[in-house]
């Protein structure tokens, strides 16, 4: 491969790695929202059984 090819490949791989790393950093440094919770679809509430 020519020197130009190595430069283009290095720049593109470096750019994608930098973009991935910065995105990962921004996502992981966010504090979780305490009001947002994930709930299971298997939860049962007292009114689901109909045992009156």
N, C-alpha and C positions, 0 to 999 in steps of 0.2 A: 504494500500500500504506500502511496506517496505521502510526503510530509503534509500536504494539504488535506489529504484524507484523514490523517491522524489528528490534525487540528480540528477539523469539522466534527469528527467523532468524539473527541475529548470535550469540545464545547457542548455538544448536544447531550452527552451522558452527564456532564457536570450540571447543565441546566435542569435536566429532569431530576437528578438527585437532589439538587438544591430546592426545587419546587416540592418534591415529596417530603423532604426533611422539614421545610418551613410549614407545610400543611400539617404534618404530624405534630410538630411542636405547638402550633396554634390550637389544635384539637385537644391535646393532652394537658395543656395548661389552663383550660377552662375549668372553672369551679362548677360542680354539678348543681343543678337547680333543685333545692329541697322540696319544692312543690310538685315537681314532676317525678312520678314514680311509674315503674313498669309493673303491670299486674298480669297475673296468669289468666288464661282463658278458662282455667279449671276451677276458679273460685266459685263457691256456692254461697248465696245469700239466704237468710232465713225465709224469705218469701218464695224461694224456688221450689220447695217441696210440696206446698199446698196441704200440709198436715194440720188442718184446723181443728 
